[in-house]
Each structure stands twice: as C-alpha cells, then as structure tokens.
Amino acid sequence: MKKYLVFIISFAIIYTVFQIASGLILTASYTPDYSSIEGNLSQTLVFGTTSIPLLVVLLTATLAYFLSQKKFRTSKN
C-alpha cells in the first residue's frame, strides 16, 4: 500500500506541475490575431475546457499500477 501511495502522490504532483508549466508556456507564446475581430469588440471571455479531468487520470494511473503489480508479481518459491 505504501508503494501505491508514493506512486499516486508523485504522479499527481508531476501531472500538476506539467499542467501548470504547459499552461504558462502556451500563454506566454500566444499571440492574438487582431485582424479577425474587425468591428466585433465584445467583452466576452471564452476559456477552454479540460479534455481529461484529474480524477480520470488518477483512476487510470491506479488501474495501471494495480495491473502492473499483478502482471509482474514474482512467485515466492
């Protein structure tokens, strides 16, 4: 159980750091195209949605962990 907790906590931390870093890079490199908004100057903001929520990723990581433990378990003779 200790190996699982270390795995899932480190996975969640790495996932979060990756999401924040990629968001910072994408935001810093974004250049808006002002030519496409001629005359349409609405003040509405539109944000993107996440395609895979963290809970689904953690459940998938949990399933992968337990399947790998079951598959690669060595028999004690």
N, CA, C and O atoms as a GROMACS GRO file, in nm:
protein
  308
    1MET      N    1   0.082  -0.120   0.000
    1MET     CA    2   0.000   0.000   0.000
    1MET      C    3   0.087   0.126   0.000
    1MET      O    4   0.050   0.228  -0.058
    2LYS      N    5   0.204   0.117   0.068
    2LYS     CA    6   0.294   0.232   0.074
    2LYS      C    7   0.347   0.265  -0.066
    2LYS      O    8   0.358   0.383  -0.102
    3LYS      N    9   0.380   0.163  -0.145
    3LYS     CA   10   0.429   0.186  -0.280
    3LYS      C   11   0.322   0.253  -0.365
    3LYS      O   12   0.353   0.340  -0.447
    4TYR      N   13   0.197   0.213  -0.346
    4TYR     CA   14   0.087   0.275  -0.420
    4TYR      C   15   0.071   0.422  -0.384
    4TYR      O   16   0.056   0.505  -0.473
    5LEU      N   17   0.074   0.455  -0.256
    5LEU     CA   18   0.059   0.594  -0.214
    5LEU      C   19   0.172   0.681  -0.267
    5LEU      O   20   0.148   0.793  -0.313
    6VAL      N   21   0.295   0.630  -0.261
    6VAL     CA   22   0.408   0.705  -0.316
    6VAL      C   23   0.388   0.726  -0.466
    6VAL      O   24   0.413   0.835  -0.517
    7PHE      N   25   0.344   0.621  -0.537
    7PHE     CA   26   0.322   0.631  -0.680
    7PHE      C   27   0.215   0.733  -0.714
    7PHE      O   28   0.237   0.820  -0.798
    8ILE      N   29   0.100   0.725  -0.649
    8ILE     CA   30  -0.013   0.810  -0.685
    8ILE      C   31   0.012   0.955  -0.646
    8ILE      O   32  -0.029   1.046  -0.718
    9ILE      N   33   0.078   0.979  -0.533
    9ILE     CA   34   0.110   1.116  -0.492
    9ILE      C   35   0.213   1.178  -0.585
    9ILE      O   36   0.198   1.292  -0.628
   10SER      N   37   0.318   1.102  -0.618
   10SER     CA   38   0.417   1.156  -0.710
   10SER      C   39   0.357   1.176  -0.849
   10SER      O   40   0.392   1.272  -0.917
   11PHE      N   41   0.268   1.087  -0.892
   11PHE     CA   42   0.202   1.103  -1.021
   11PHE      C   43   0.118   1.230  -1.023
   11PHE      O   44   0.121   1.305  -1.120
   12ALA      N   45   0.042   1.254  -0.917
   12ALA     CA   46  -0.042   1.374  -0.909
   12ALA      C   47   0.042   1.501  -0.909
   12ALA      O   48   0.005   1.600  -0.972
   13ILE      N   49   0.153   1.500  -0.839
   13ILE     CA   50   0.241   1.617  -0.834
   13ILE      C   51   0.302   1.643  -0.971
   13ILE      O   52   0.304   1.757  -1.018
   14ILE      N   53   0.353   1.539  -1.036
   14ILE     CA   54   0.413   1.554  -1.168
   14ILE      C   55   0.308   1.601  -1.268
   14ILE      O   56   0.336   1.687  -1.352
   15TYR      N   57   0.188   1.546  -1.262
   15TYR     CA   58   0.079   1.585  -1.351
   15TYR      C   59   0.045   1.733  -1.332
   15TYR      O   60   0.028   1.806  -1.430
   16THR      N   61   0.035   1.777  -1.208
   16THR     CA   62   0.001   1.916  -1.179
   16THR      C   63   0.110   2.011  -1.227
   16THR      O   64   0.081   2.114  -1.286
   17VAL      N   65   0.235   1.976  -1.202
   17VAL     CA   66   0.347   2.060  -1.247
   17VAL      C   67   0.349   2.068  -1.399
   17VAL      O   68   0.372   2.175  -1.455
   18PHE      N   69   0.324   1.955  -1.465
   18PHE     CA   70   0.321   1.955  -1.611
   18PHE      C   71   0.208   2.042  -1.664
   18PHE      O   72   0.228   2.116  -1.761
   19GLN      N   73   0.090   2.035  -1.604
   19GLN     CA   74  -0.023   2.116  -1.648
   19GLN      C   75   0.005   2.265  -1.630
   19GLN      O   76  -0.026   2.344  -1.719
   20ILE      N   77   0.062   2.302  -1.518
   20ILE     CA   78   0.094   2.444  -1.492
   20ILE      C   79   0.202   2.492  -1.588
   20ILE      O   80   0.191   2.602  -1.644
   21ALA      N   81   0.306   2.412  -1.606
   21ALA     CA   82   0.416   2.452  -1.695
   21ALA      C   83   0.368   2.465  -1.840
   21ALA      O   84   0.403   2.561  -1.909
   22SER      N   85   0.288   2.369  -1.885
   22SER     CA   86   0.240   2.379  -2.023
   22SER      C   87   0.145   2.497  -2.040
   22SER      O   88   0.144   2.561  -2.145
   23GLY      N   89   0.065   2.527  -1.939
   23GLY     CA   90  -0.022   2.644  -1.944
   23GLY      C   91   0.056   2.774  -1.949
   23GLY      O   92   0.021   2.866  -2.023
   24LEU      N   93   0.163   2.781  -1.872
   24LEU     CA   94   0.247   2.901  -1.875
   24LEU      C   95   0.315   2.919  -2.010
   24LEU      O   96   0.321   3.030  -2.063
   25ILE      N   97   0.365   2.810  -2.066
   25ILE     CA   98   0.432   2.816  -2.196
   25ILE      C   99   0.332   2.855  -2.305
   25ILE      O  100   0.361   2.941  -2.388
   26LEU      N  101   0.216   2.792  -2.306
   26LEU     CA  102   0.115   2.824  -2.407
   26LEU      C  103   0.065   2.968  -2.394
   26LEU      O  104   0.043   3.035  -2.495
   27THR      N  105   0.048   3.016  -2.272
   27THR     CA  106   0.003   3.153  -2.252
   27THR      C  107   0.110   3.253  -2.295
   27THR      O  108   0.079   3.354  -2.356
   28ALA      N  109   0.236   3.223  -2.262
   28ALA     CA  110   0.345   3.315  -2.298
   28ALA      C  111   0.367   3.320  -2.448
   28ALA      O  112   0.408   3.424  -2.501
   29SER      N  113   0.342   3.211  -2.518
   29SER     CA  114   0.369   3.209  -2.662
   29SER      C  115   0.247   3.245  -2.746
   29SER      O  116   0.256   3.245  -2.869
   30TYR      N  117   0.135   3.275  -2.684
   30TYR     CA  118   0.012   3.308  -2.759
   30TYR      C  119   0.020   3.451  -2.812
   30TYR      O  120   0.051   3.544  -2.738
   31THR      N  121  -0.009   3.467  -2.939
   31THR     CA  122  -0.019   3.600  -2.999
   31THR      C  123  -0.158   3.610  -3.062
   31THR      O  124  -0.190   3.534  -3.154
   32PRO      N  125  -0.240   3.704  -3.015
   32PRO     CA  126  -0.376   3.715  -3.068
   32PRO      C  127  -0.376   3.769  -3.211
   32PRO      O  128  -0.288   3.846  -3.250
   33ASP      N  129  -0.475   3.728  -3.288
   33ASP     CA  130  -0.492   3.772  -3.425
   33ASP      C  131  -0.598   3.882  -3.427
   33ASP      O  132  -0.718   3.854  -3.428
   34TYR      N  133  -0.552   4.006  -3.427
   34TYR     CA  134  -0.645   4.120  -3.420
   34TYR      C  135  -0.717   4.146  -3.552
   34TYR      O  136  -0.818   4.215  -3.553
   35SER      N  137  -0.667   4.092  -3.661
   35SER     CA  138  -0.732   4.117  -3.790
   35SER      C  139  -0.865   4.043  -3.802
   35SER      O  140  -0.949   4.081  -3.883
   36SER      N  141  -0.887   3.940  -3.723
   36SER     CA  142  -1.010   3.863  -3.734
   36SER      C  143  -1.125   3.924  -3.653
   36SER      O  144  -1.238   3.875  -3.662
   37ILE      N  145  -1.100   4.028  -3.574
   37ILE     CA  146  -1.206   4.085  -3.490
   37ILE      C  147  -1.247   4.223  -3.537
   37ILE      O  148  -1.289   4.306  -3.456
   38GLU      N  149  -1.237   4.250  -3.665
   38GLU     CA  150  -1.275   4.381  -3.719
   38GLU      C  151  -1.420   4.414  -3.684
   38GLU      O  152  -1.512   4.345  -3.727
   39GLY      N  153  -1.439   4.519  -3.607
   39GLY     CA  154  -1.573   4.565  -3.574
   39GLY      C  155  -1.644   4.484  -3.467
   39GLY      O  156  -1.745   4.531  -3.415
   40ASN      N  157  -1.596   4.369  -3.431
   40ASN     CA  158  -1.661   4.285  -3.330
   40ASN      C  159  -1.578   4.292  -3.202
   40ASN      O  160  -1.492   4.206  -3.180
   41LEU      N  161  -1.603   4.390  -3.120
   41LEU     CA  162  -1.523   4.412  -3.000
   41LEU      C  163  -1.604   4.380  -2.875
   41LEU      O  164  -1.619   4.466  -2.788
   42SER      N  165  -1.655   4.260  -2.864
   42SER     CA  166  -1.731   4.222  -2.745
   42SER      C  167  -1.635   4.196  -2.629
   42SER      O  168  -1.518   4.164  -2.650
   43GLN      N  169  -1.686   4.210  -2.510
   43GLN     CA  170  -1.605   4.192  -2.390
   43GLN      C  171  -1.623   4.054  -2.328
   43GLN      O  172  -1.596   4.035  -2.209
   44THR      N  173  -1.667   3.957  -2.407
   44THR     CA  174  -1.691   3.823  -2.356
   44THR      C  175  -1.562   3.741  -2.362
   44THR      O  176  -1.495   3.736  -2.465
   45LEU      N  177  -1.529   3.678  -2.251
   45LEU     CA  178  -1.412   3.591  -2.245
   45LEU      C  179  -1.456   3.447  -2.262
   45LEU      O  180  -1.558   3.406  -2.208
   46VAL      N  181  -1.379   3.372  -2.336
   46VAL     CA  182  -1.408   3.231  -2.356
   46VAL      C  183  -1.285   3.152  -2.315
   46VAL      O  184  -1.176   3.174  -2.366
   47PHE      N  185  -1.303   3.061  -2.222
   47PHE     CA  186  -1.194   2.978  -2.175
   47PHE      C  187  -1.213   2.837  -2.228
   47PHE      O  188  -1.325   2.790  -2.247
   48GLY      N  189  -1.102   2.770  -2.252
   48GLY     CA  190  -1.107   2.632  -2.298
   48GLY      C  191  -1.147   2.539  -2.186
   48GLY      O  192  -1.142   2.575  -2.068
   49THR      N  193  -1.186   2.420  -2.222
   49THR     CA  194  -1.223   2.321  -2.122
   49THR      C  195  -1.117   2.212  -2.119
   49THR      O  196  -1.046   2.190  -2.217
   50THR      N  197  -1.107   2.146  -2.009
   50THR     CA  198  -1.011   2.037  -1.996
   50THR      C  199  -1.071   1.913  -2.061
   50THR      O  200  -1.189   1.883  -2.043
   51SER      N  201  -0.989   1.842  -2.134
   51SER     CA  202  -1.041   1.724  -2.203
   51SER      C  203  -1.038   1.600  -2.114
   51SER      O  204  -1.124   1.513  -2.126
   52ILE      N  205  -0.940   1.592  -2.024
   52ILE     CA  206  -0.931   1.477  -1.933
   52ILE      C  207  -0.913   1.530  -1.791
   52ILE      O  208  -0.805   1.579  -1.758
   53PRO      N  209  -1.016   1.522  -1.707
   53PRO     CA  210  -1.003   1.572  -1.571
   53PRO      C  211  -0.904   1.490  -1.489
   53PRO      O  212  -0.875   1.375  -1.520
   54LEU      N  213  -0.852   1.555  -1.384
   54LEU     CA  214  -0.751   1.492  -1.299
   54LEU      C  215  -0.803   1.362  -1.238
   54LEU      O  216  -0.726   1.267  -1.225
   55LEU      N  217  -0.929   1.355  -1.201
   55LEU     CA  218  -0.984   1.235  -1.139
   55LEU      C  219  -0.975   1.115  -1.234
   55LEU      O  220  -0.940   1.005  -1.192
   56VAL      N  221  -1.007   1.137  -1.361
   56VAL     CA  222  -0.999   1.028  -1.459
   56VAL      C  223  -0.854   0.983  -1.476
   56VAL      O  224  -0.826   0.863  -1.488
   57VAL      N  225  -0.762   1.079  -1.478
   57VAL     CA  226  -0.620   1.045  -1.493
   57VAL      C  227  -0.572   0.965  -1.371
   57VAL      O  228  -0.499   0.868  -1.386
   58LEU      N  229  -0.613   1.006  -1.252
   58LEU     CA  230  -0.573   0.933  -1.131
   58LEU      C  231  -0.633   0.792  -1.128
   58LEU      O  232  -0.566   0.698  -1.086
   59LEU      N  233  -0.757   0.777  -1.171
   59LEU     CA  234  -0.817   0.643  -1.177
   59LEU      C  235  -0.745   0.555  -1.279
   59LEU      O  236  -0.724   0.436  -1.255
   60THR      N  237  -0.707   0.613  -1.392
   60THR     CA  238  -0.633   0.538  -1.492
   60THR      C  239  -0.496   0.499  -1.440
   60THR      O  240  -0.450   0.387  -1.463
   61ALA      N  241  -0.430   0.590  -1.369
   61ALA     CA  242  -0.300   0.559  -1.311
   61ALA      C  243  -0.312   0.450  -1.205
   61ALA      O  244  -0.225   0.363  -1.195
   62THR      N  245  -0.419   0.453  -1.127
   62THR     CA  246  -0.442   0.350  -1.026
   62THR      C  247  -0.462   0.214  -1.092
   62THR      O  248  -0.404   0.114  -1.048
   63LEU      N  249  -0.543   0.209  -1.195
   63LEU     CA  250  -0.565   0.085  -1.268
   63LEU      C  251  -0.436   0.033  -1.328
   63LEU      O  252  -0.407  -0.086  -1.321
   64ALA      N  253  -0.357   0.122  -1.388
   64ALA     CA  254  -0.229   0.082  -1.447
   64ALA      C  255  -0.134   0.029  -1.341
   64ALA      O  256  -0.063  -0.068  -1.365
   65TYR      N  257  -0.132   0.092  -1.224
   65TYR     CA  258  -0.045   0.047  -1.116
   65TYR      C  259  -0.082  -0.094  -1.070
   65TYR      O  260   0.004  -0.181  -1.060
   66PHE      N  261  -0.210  -0.115  -1.044
   66PHE     CA  262  -0.250  -0.247  -0.995
   66PHE      C  263  -0.236  -0.356  -1.101
   66PHE      O  264  -0.201  -0.469  -1.068
   67LEU      N  265  -0.261  -0.322  -1.226
   67LEU     CA  266  -0.240  -0.421  -1.332
   67LEU      C  267  -0.093  -0.456  -1.347
   67LEU      O  268  -0.059  -0.573  -1.368
   68SER      N  269  -0.006  -0.357  -1.336
   68SER     CA  270   0.137  -0.386  -1.347
   68SER      C  271   0.187  -0.466  -1.227
   68SER      O  272   0.274  -0.552  -1.242
   69GLN      N  273   0.132  -0.440  -1.110
   69GLN     CA  274   0.171  -0.517  -0.992
   69GLN      C  275   0.124  -0.662  -1.005
   69GLN      O  276   0.196  -0.754  -0.965
   70LYS      N  277   0.006  -0.683  -1.059
   70LYS     CA  278  -0.047  -0.818  -1.075
   70LYS      C  279   0.028  -0.894  -1.184
   70LYS      O  280   0.057  -1.013  -1.168
   71LYS      N  281   0.060  -0.827  -1.293
   71LYS     CA  282   0.126  -0.892  -1.405
   71LYS      C  283   0.271  -0.927  -1.374
   71LYS      O  284   0.319  -1.034  -1.412
   72PHE      N  285   0.341  -0.836  -1.305
   72PHE     CA  286   0.483  -0.856  -1.282
   72PHE      C  287   0.515  -0.908  -1.142
   72PHE      O  288   0.630  -0.903  -1.098
   73ARG      N  289   0.414  -0.958  -1.074
   73ARG     CA  290   0.438  -1.015  -0.941
   73ARG      C  291   0.516  -1.145  -0.954
   73ARG      O  292   0.477  -1.234  -1.030
   74THR      N  293   0.624  -1.154  -0.883
   74THR     CA  294   0.706  -1.275  -0.889
   74THR      C  295   0.656  -1.376  -0.786
   74THR      O  296   0.615  -1.338  -0.676
   75SER      N  297   0.659  -1.500  -0.822
   75SER     CA  298   0.615  -1.603  -0.727
   75SER      C  299   0.725  -1.631  -0.627
   75SER      O  300   0.843  -1.637  -0.662
   76LYS      N  301   0.685  -1.649  -0.502
   76LYS     CA  302   0.781  -1.675  -0.394
   76LYS      C  303   0.787  -1.825  -0.372
   76LYS      O  304   0.696  -1.884  -0.314
   77ASN      N  305   0.895  -1.884  -0.418
   77ASN     CA  306   0.913  -2.030  -0.402
   77ASN      C  307   1.013  -2.060  -0.296
   77ASN      O  308   1.041  -2.176  -0.268
   0.00000   0.00000   0.00000
